[in-house]
Amino acid sequence: TTSQTFDGSILTRPFFALNINQEFVQVVAFPGLSTGSFLAQADRSLWGMDVNYKHAVGCCGDTNRGWFIGYRHLRMKESLTMTEFITALGPPGTPDPAGTKVIVQDFFGTENRFNGAQLGWFSSRPLGQFDLDMRASVALGATSQVVNINAFQTRTFPNGVTQNFQGGLLGAGPNIGQFSNTAFSVVPEVTLNLG
């Protein structure tokens, strides 16, 4: 997990505005208009496991080698959350009166789960006071891919009234929701361990 907070007297978020077909910015902080900060947080994790049947095909001295066949599972999750904290200063011509607190958040999360059969080769041999273990494998299977997109805006006015809206800056309209796909995947691996 990593996170970073940005603040300053001038702070904007650049994005590509499809409705005007050009780059644009959303103002988070600007003198006389608003004060605010921007928080970006990224989370990621990767783990896996496998279960194999190993079969030795021969050895020469202290060297052991053979093949294995089994099941392989991998899971990778990543997410990115971007949050704006804005306080309106309420200059004439703006919709929010002075003191209005605005929170804008965009969340993007992905999860990939691989399940498949694997076939591989292993070898283990001594090197003086060390041992060298080598392993190579390839797994064939399917990856289940899921993407979650969520976004919201909250406006709290000086009189305490709060309004909630679905949609943020990047997460809006038809791209909010959960989307899934399954794809054929190949997972190769080569491992060298010296101990």
FENZI-V165053 format. One record per pair of residues at least 24 apart in sequence whose ideal C-beta (glycine too) atoms are under 10 Angstrom apart, sorted by the first residue. I is the first residue (numbers start at 0). J is the second residue. Records with the same first field share a line. If there is no record, write none. Layout:
I=J + J
This chain:
0=40 + 41 + 42 + 43 + 44 + 78
1=39 + 40 + 41 + 42 + 43
2=38 + 39 + 40 + 41 + 42 + 80
3=37 + 38 + 39 + 40 + 41
4=36 + 37 + 38 + 39 + 40 + 82 + 84
5=35 + 36 + 37 + 38 + 39 + 83
6=34 + 35 + 36 + 37 + 38 + 84
7=34 + 35 + 36 + 37
8=34
10=34 + 35 + 36 + 37 + 83 + 85
11=37
12=37 + 81 + 83 + 103 + 105 + 168 + 169
14=168 + 169
15=169
25=83 + 85 + 103 + 167 + 168 + 169
26=83 + 85
27=83 + 84 + 85 + 101 + 103
28=83 + 84 + 85 + 86 + 88
29=88 + 90
30=88
31=88 + 89 + 90
32=85 + 87 + 88 + 89 + 90 + 93 + 95
33=83 + 85 + 86 + 87 + 88 + 89 + 90 + 93 + 95 + 97 + 99 + 101
34=84 + 85 + 86 + 87 + 88
35=83 + 84 + 85 + 86 + 87 + 100 + 101 + 102 + 103
36=82 + 83 + 84 + 85 + 86
37=81 + 82 + 83 + 84 + 85 + 103
38=80 + 81 + 82 + 83 + 84 + 104
39=79 + 80 + 81 + 82 + 105
40=78 + 79 + 80 + 81 + 82 + 106
41=77 + 78 + 79 + 80 + 81 + 107
42=76 + 77 + 78 + 79 + 80 + 108
43=75 + 76 + 77 + 78 + 79 + 109
44=74 + 75 + 76 + 77 + 78 + 110
45=73 + 74 + 75 + 76 + 77 + 111
46=72 + 73 + 74 + 75 + 76
47=71 + 72 + 73 + 74 + 75 + 113 + 138 + 186 + 188
48=72 + 73 + 74
49=73 + 115 + 117 + 119 + 136 + 138 + 186 + 188
50=117
51=117 + 118 + 119 + 121 + 136
53=119 + 121
54=121
55=121 + 123
56=120
58=122 + 123 + 124
59=124
60=124 + 125
61=123 + 124 + 125 + 126 + 130
62=122 + 123 + 124 + 125 + 131
63=121 + 122 + 123 + 124 + 132
64=120 + 121 + 122 + 123 + 124 + 133
65=119 + 120 + 121 + 122 + 123
66=118 + 119 + 120 + 121 + 136
67=117 + 118 + 119 + 120 + 121 + 134 + 136
68=116 + 117 + 118 + 119 + 136
69=116 + 117 + 118 + 119 + 136 + 138
70=114 + 115 + 116 + 117 + 138 + 140
71=113 + 114 + 115 + 116 + 117 + 118 + 119 + 136 + 137 + 138 + 139 + 140 + 186 + 188
72=112 + 113 + 114 + 115 + 138 + 140
73=111 + 112 + 113 + 114 + 115 + 138 + 140 + 142 + 184 + 186 + 188
74=110 + 111 + 112 + 113 + 114 + 143
75=109 + 110 + 111 + 112 + 113 + 142 + 144
76=108 + 109 + 110 + 111 + 112 + 145
77=107 + 108 + 109 + 110 + 111
78=106 + 107 + 108 + 109 + 110 + 147
79=105 + 106 + 107 + 108 + 109 + 169
80=104 + 105 + 106 + 107 + 108 + 149
81=105 + 106 + 107 + 150 + 167 + 168 + 169 + 170
82=106 + 167
83=152 + 167 + 168
85=152 + 154
86=155
87=154 + 156 + 157
89=157
94=154
95=154 + 156 + 157
96=156 + 157 + 158
97=157
98=155 + 156 + 157 + 158
99=154 + 155 + 156 + 157 + 158 + 160 + 162
100=153 + 154 + 155 + 156 + 157 + 161
101=152 + 153 + 154 + 155 + 156 + 162
102=151 + 152 + 153 + 154 + 155 + 163 + 167
103=150 + 151 + 152 + 153 + 154 + 164 + 166 + 167 + 168 + 169 + 170
104=149 + 150 + 151 + 152 + 153 + 167 + 168 + 170
105=148 + 149 + 150 + 151 + 166 + 167 + 168 + 169 + 170 + 171 + 175
106=147 + 148 + 149 + 150 + 151 + 167 + 169 + 170 + 175
107=146 + 147 + 148 + 149 + 150 + 169 + 170 + 174
108=145 + 146 + 147 + 148 + 149 + 177
109=144 + 145 + 146 + 147 + 148 + 178
110=143 + 144 + 145 + 146 + 147 + 179
111=142 + 143 + 144 + 145 + 146 + 180 + 182 + 184
112=141 + 142 + 143 + 144 + 145 + 181
113=138 + 140 + 141 + 142 + 143 + 144 + 182 + 184 + 185 + 186
114=138 + 140 + 141 + 142 + 143 + 184
115=139 + 140 + 141 + 142 + 183 + 184 + 185 + 186
116=140
117=186 + 187 + 188
119=187 + 188 + 189 + 190
121=190
123=192
126=193
129=193 + 194
130=192 + 193 + 194
131=191 + 192 + 193 + 194
132=190 + 191 + 192 + 193 + 194
133=189 + 190 + 191 + 192 + 193
134=188 + 189 + 190 + 191 + 192
135=187 + 188 + 189 + 190 + 191
136=186 + 187 + 188 + 189 + 190
137=185 + 186 + 187 + 188 + 189
138=184 + 185 + 186 + 187 + 188
139=183 + 184 + 185 + 186
140=183 + 184 + 185 + 186
141=181 + 182 + 183 + 184
142=180 + 181 + 182 + 183 + 184 + 185 + 186
143=179 + 180 + 181 + 182 + 184
144=178 + 179 + 180 + 181 + 182 + 184
145=177 + 178 + 179 + 180 + 181
146=174 + 176 + 177 + 178 + 179 + 180
147=175 + 176 + 177 + 178 + 179
148=173 + 174 + 175 + 176 + 177 + 178
149=175 + 176 + 177
150=174 + 175
151=175
